[in-house]
Amino acid sequence: MTDRRLAVAAWESLFRAQHEVLHEISGDFSDDDLTQAEYDVLLTVTRGDDHAARLRDVTANMLISQPSVSRLVDRMVARRLIEKGPDPLDGRGAIVRATDEGLAAFRRVATAHARSIAERMSVLSDAELSDLQTLTAKLRAVG
């Protein structure tokens, strides 16, 4: 049986570490033309074939509600960061694809953001980073 106090203490430590790290690296988005949410959309889209993804996959990777993702995507279409079209495999779905402007903005921010993350995480050894990745994946798999 898991020690309840230890579980709560570990959870609180994880939560506080996440909050502090996210606060620190959120500055990566203050001097650029992409918000953190827009970056997250483009992260999912650029990982897909032809820099495209199903809207439902974008929504699944976001930590905001589906209506909020839809509004965000519509704003990004208006800003010409992404294009949105019908999903040929799902008549109710949509495909979003990064535009050249969106790809350029994403790449510009991604380089600086990855550098910030690596610097912030450098307090951990490679073995600790690997352990952290394994442990957080295990926590995510439970739900």
C-alpha positions as CSV (number, residue, x, y, z in Angstrom):
1,M,0.0,0.0,0.0
2,T,1.3,3.5,-0.9
3,D,2.2,5.8,2.0
4,R,-0.5,8.5,1.8
5,R,1.6,11.2,3.3
6,L,4.5,10.4,0.9
7,A,2.1,10.4,-2.1
8,V,0.7,13.8,-1.2
9,A,4.1,15.2,-0.6
10,A,5.4,13.9,-3.9
11,W,2.4,15.2,-5.7
12,E,2.7,18.6,-4.1
13,S,6.4,18.7,-5.0
14,L,5.7,17.7,-8.6
15,F,2.9,20.3,-8.9
16,R,5.0,23.1,-7.5
17,A,8.0,22.2,-9.7
18,Q,5.8,22.2,-12.7
19,H,4.3,25.6,-11.8
20,E,7.7,27.2,-11.2
21,V,9.3,25.8,-14.3
22,L,6.3,26.8,-16.5
23,H,6.3,30.3,-15.0
24,E,10.1,30.6,-15.7
25,I,10.0,29.4,-19.3
26,S,6.7,31.2,-20.1
27,G,8.9,34.3,-20.8
28,D,9.9,32.6,-24.1
29,F,6.6,33.8,-25.5
30,S,6.6,37.4,-24.3
31,D,8.9,38.8,-27.0
32,D,7.5,37.0,-30.0
33,D,4.3,36.9,-32.1
34,L,3.2,33.4,-30.9
35,T,1.4,32.8,-27.6
36,Q,2.1,29.7,-25.7
37,A,-1.2,28.2,-26.7
38,E,-0.5,29.0,-30.4
39,Y,2.9,27.4,-30.0
40,D,1.3,24.3,-28.5
41,V,-1.1,24.0,-31.5
42,L,1.9,24.4,-33.9
43,L,3.9,21.8,-32.0
44,T,1.2,19.2,-32.6
45,V,0.7,20.2,-36.2
46,T,4.4,20.4,-37.2
47,R,4.9,16.8,-35.9
48,G,2.4,15.5,-38.3
49,D,2.9,14.4,-41.9
50,D,3.0,17.4,-44.2
51,H,2.9,19.6,-41.1
52,A,-0.8,18.7,-40.6
53,A,-2.9,17.1,-37.9
54,R,-6.5,16.3,-37.2
55,L,-8.2,19.0,-35.2
56,R,-9.3,16.3,-32.7
57,D,-5.6,15.4,-32.2
58,V,-4.7,19.0,-31.6
59,T,-7.6,19.2,-29.0
60,A,-6.4,16.0,-27.3
61,N,-2.9,17.5,-26.8
62,M,-4.2,20.8,-25.4
63,L,-5.0,21.5,-21.8
64,I,-8.0,23.7,-22.7
65,S,-11.6,22.8,-23.6
66,Q,-12.6,21.9,-27.2
67,P,-14.5,25.1,-27.7
68,S,-11.5,27.1,-26.6
69,V,-9.3,25.2,-29.0
70,S,-11.7,25.8,-31.8
71,R,-11.7,29.6,-31.2
72,L,-7.9,29.5,-30.9
73,V,-7.6,27.7,-34.2
74,D,-9.9,30.1,-35.9
75,R,-7.8,33.0,-34.6
76,M,-4.7,31.3,-35.9
77,V,-6.3,30.8,-39.4
78,A,-7.2,34.5,-39.4
79,R,-3.5,35.3,-38.6
80,R,-2.4,32.9,-41.4
81,L,-0.4,30.7,-39.1
82,I,-2.4,27.6,-40.0
83,E,-5.0,26.5,-42.6
84,K,-8.1,24.5,-41.8
85,G,-9.9,22.2,-44.1
86,P,-12.2,19.2,-44.1
87,D,-10.9,15.8,-43.0
88,P,-11.3,13.4,-46.0
89,L,-11.5,10.5,-43.6
90,D,-14.1,12.0,-41.2
91,G,-16.8,14.2,-42.6
92,R,-17.3,15.9,-39.2
93,G,-13.7,16.5,-38.6
94,A,-11.1,19.0,-39.8
95,I,-7.4,19.0,-40.7
96,V,-5.2,21.9,-39.7
97,R,-1.9,22.5,-41.5
98,A,0.9,25.0,-40.7
99,T,1.4,27.7,-43.3
100,D,4.9,28.9,-44.2
101,E,4.4,31.8,-41.9
102,G,3.3,29.5,-39.1
103,L,6.3,27.2,-39.6
104,A,8.7,30.1,-39.6
105,A,7.2,31.5,-36.3
106,F,7.2,28.1,-34.7
107,R,10.8,27.4,-35.6
108,R,11.9,30.7,-34.4
109,V,10.2,30.3,-31.0
110,A,11.0,26.5,-30.7
111,T,14.8,27.1,-30.9
112,A,14.7,29.6,-28.0
113,H,12.2,27.6,-26.1
114,A,14.2,24.4,-26.3
115,R,17.3,26.3,-25.1
116,S,15.3,27.6,-22.1
117,I,14.0,24.2,-21.2
118,A,17.4,22.6,-21.5
119,E,19.0,25.3,-19.3
120,R,16.2,25.0,-16.7
121,M,16.4,21.2,-16.7
122,S,20.2,21.1,-16.6
123,V,20.1,20.8,-12.8
124,L,19.2,17.1,-13.5
125,S,21.6,14.6,-14.9
126,D,20.8,12.7,-18.1
127,A,19.9,9.6,-15.9
128,E,17.6,11.7,-13.7
129,L,15.9,13.2,-16.8
130,S,15.4,9.7,-18.2
131,D,14.0,8.6,-14.8
132,L,11.7,11.7,-14.7
133,Q,10.4,10.9,-18.2
134,T,9.7,7.3,-17.3
135,L,8.0,8.3,-14.0
136,T,5.8,10.9,-15.6
137,A,4.9,8.6,-18.5
138,K,3.9,6.0,-15.9
139,L,1.7,8.6,-14.0
140,R,0.0,9.6,-17.3
141,A,-0.7,6.0,-18.3
142,V,-2.8,5.4,-15.2
143,G,-5.6,7.7,-16.2
